[in-house]
């Protein structure tokens, strides 16, 4: 289990530092991951895991994926694993729900190669390693200074993944995971050009919800595959900045023609109580089909 913060430090945070940060308009919270709060009675744990597995079962069916064994057992394996995660994060990155979805998805997809674009502190790299111990993982992020977990077998690069030479890997045995806050339509086009057909995205959001997501990577998969808005652009503000997704976007049209199937996973919040996840599985048409 994650260690508790020292009592004196916690008192200092609550009585002195938090009020100060409140006046400045910020929240000061312990860097404790959400899974450090968990039920401990067997009945409640079983209820949580079975409820999550039932939702995941529907998501797998809608995605066209075949689970790797019983999903309740996979969820229980993850439940036992996640307290040992070497990454502590409260803001940003994946929480329990997103990490669980990524874990069971990677077990189902069984990739021998994983391209991870957007690494942050390294939690998702660790989850991928737990799900696929023998996979070769390629981690790309422009800033690797915040890593709390560095996989000893992974290859790390600060260059964009699209600039790398992938001629040495089999695209049919590869999964690309994007959590990089780059236009998801662009990532679809880049992946298809390299022969990849199995993609996982974090932070996919429909137009009416994108204002609540950090670093809006538009056009998102939901924008690409959702109802067309041919006469009106999608506009929103976040932290005082204004954003716009054009109504008639050539990138949206191009990416839409490459996607064979896309499914946004349920956020799992009602099953687990943890912060909602935003994972989407995308299957592309093979090269030469639909391009």
SULCORCOR-V899750 format. One record per pair of residues at least 4 apart in sequence whose ideal C-beta (glycine too) atoms are under 6 Angstrom apart, sorted by the first residue. I is the first residue (numbers start at 0). J is the second residue. D is the distance in Angstrom with one decimal. If there is no record, write none. Layout:
I|J|D ; I|J|D
This chain:
0|82|5.2 ; 1|35|4.3 ; 4|8|5.3 ; 4|9|4.9 ; 4|29|5.5 ; 10|14|5.8 ; 11|15|5.4 ; 12|16|4.9 ; 12|17|5.7 ; 13|17|5.6 ; 16|27|5.4 ; 17|27|5.0 ; 20|25|4.4 ; 20|27|4.2 ; 28|89|5.6 ; 30|87|5.0 ; 30|89|5.1 ; 31|35|4.7 ; 32|87|5.8 ; 33|94|4.7 ; 33|95|5.3 ; 33|273|4.9 ; 33|274|5.7 ; 34|81|4.9 ; 34|95|4.5 ; 38|43|3.8 ; 38|44|5.4 ; 45|49|5.9 ; 47|271|5.6 ; 48|71|5.9 ; 48|74|4.5 ; 48|75|5.5 ; 49|71|5.8 ; 50|270|3.8 ; 51|74|5.4 ; 51|267|5.6 ; 51|270|4.4 ; 51|271|5.6 ; 52|70|4.1 ; 52|71|4.3 ; 52|74|4.9 ; 54|265|4.8 ; 54|267|6.0 ; 54|270|5.5 ; 55|70|5.2 ; 55|103|6.0 ; 56|70|5.7 ; 58|264|4.6 ; 58|265|5.9 ; 59|64|4.6 ; 59|66|5.4 ; 61|262|4.7 ; 62|262|4.3 ; 62|280|4.6 ; 63|260|5.9 ; 64|107|4.8 ; 66|70|5.1 ; 66|107|5.4 ; 67|106|4.0 ; 67|107|5.1 ; 68|72|6.0 ; 73|103|5.1 ; 77|81|5.9 ; 77|99|5.3 ; 77|102|4.9 ; 80|129|5.6 ; 85|148|4.5 ; 86|120|4.9 ; 86|121|5.6 ; 86|122|4.1 ; 86|147|4.5 ; 86|148|5.2 ; 88|92|4.7 ; 88|120|5.4 ; 92|119|4.8 ; 92|120|5.8 ; 92|122|5.5 ; 93|97|3.6 ; 93|98|4.7 ; 93|122|5.6 ; 93|123|5.6 ; 94|273|5.5 ; 94|274|4.4 ; 95|273|4.2 ; 96|267|4.1 ; 96|273|5.0 ; 96|276|3.7 ; 97|276|3.7 ; 97|278|5.9 ; 98|126|5.0 ; 100|104|6.0 ; 100|264|5.3 ; 100|276|5.4 ; 100|278|4.5 ; 101|126|5.1 ; 102|126|5.2 ; 102|130|4.9 ; 105|127|5.5 ; 105|130|3.8 ; 105|131|5.4 ; 106|130|4.8 ; 108|174|5.1 ; 108|197|6.0 ; 110|134|5.8 ; 110|173|5.8 ; 110|174|4.0 ; 111|134|5.9 ; 111|172|4.3 ; 112|135|5.1 ; 112|168|4.6 ; 112|172|5.9 ; 112|173|4.2 ; 113|127|5.4 ; 113|134|5.2 ; 113|136|4.8 ; 113|174|5.5 ; 114|137|5.0 ; 114|160|5.7 ; 114|175|4.4 ; 115|138|4.9 ; 115|176|5.0 ; 116|139|4.9 ; 116|160|4.5 ; 116|177|5.0 ; 116|179|4.4 ; 117|178|3.8 ; 117|179|3.3 ; 118|138|4.8 ; 118|140|4.0 ; 120|145|5.5 ; 120|147|4.6 ; 121|146|4.8 ; 121|147|5.5 ; 121|148|3.4 ; 124|138|5.8 ; 124|150|5.2 ; 125|148|4.9 ; 127|136|5.9 ; 128|150|5.6 ; 136|153|4.1 ; 137|154|5.1 ; 138|153|5.1 ; 138|155|4.8 ; 139|156|5.2 ; 139|160|4.1 ; 141|157|5.4 ; 158|162|5.0 ; 161|189|4.7 ; 165|193|5.5 ; 168|173|5.7 ; 170|194|3.5 ; 170|195|5.0 ; 173|195|5.9 ; 174|197|4.8 ; 175|190|5.5 ; 175|195|5.4 ; 175|198|5.1 ; 176|199|4.7 ; 177|186|5.0 ; 177|200|5.1 ; 178|201|3.9 ; 180|214|3.4 ; 180|216|4.9 ; 181|216|5.7 ; 182|216|5.6 ; 183|200|5.7 ; 183|216|5.2 ; 183|219|5.0 ; 183|220|5.2 ; 184|218|4.3 ; 184|223|5.6 ; 184|250|4.4 ; 184|251|5.8 ; 184|254|4.0 ; 187|254|4.2 ; 187|257|5.6 ; 188|253|5.8 ; 188|254|5.8 ; 190|195|4.1 ; 190|198|5.6 ; 191|257|4.6 ; 191|283|5.1 ; 194|286|5.4 ; 196|283|4.5 ; 196|285|5.9 ; 198|281|4.3 ; 199|280|5.8 ; 200|220|5.7 ; 200|279|4.6 ; 201|277|5.9 ; 201|278|5.9 ; 202|212|5.3 ; 202|277|5.3 ; 203|219|5.0 ; 203|220|4.6 ; 203|221|5.5 ; 203|263|5.7 ; 203|277|5.8 ; 203|279|4.0 ; 204|208|4.8 ; 204|209|4.2 ; 204|212|4.8 ; 204|219|5.3 ; 205|221|4.1 ; 206|222|5.8 ; 206|233|4.0 ; 209|215|5.0 ; 209|235|6.0 ; 210|235|4.2 ; 210|237|5.6 ; 215|242|5.8 ; 217|244|4.7 ; 218|222|4.3 ; 218|223|5.5 ; 218|244|5.8 ; 218|251|4.9 ; 220|224|6.0 ; 220|261|5.4 ; 220|279|5.1 ; 220|281|5.9 ; 221|225|5.2 ; 223|251|5.3 ; 223|254|4.9 ; 223|255|5.1 ; 224|261|4.9 ; 228|246|5.8 ; 229|246|5.9 ; 231|246|5.7 ; 232|243|5.2 ; 232|244|6.0 ; 232|245|5.3 ; 232|246|4.6 ; 233|244|4.1 ; 234|243|4.9 ; 235|242|5.5 ; 236|241|5.4 ; 256|289|5.8 ; 257|283|5.2 ; 257|284|5.8 ; 257|290|5.9 ; 258|281|6.0 ; 259|282|4.9 ; 259|283|6.0 ; 259|284|4.8 ; 260|282|4.3 ; 261|281|4.7 ; 262|280|5.5 ; 263|279|4.5 ; 264|278|4.7 ; 266|275|3.4 ; 266|276|5.3 ; 267|271|5.3 ; 267|276|5.8 ; 268|275|4.6 ; 284|288|4.4 ; 284|289|3.2
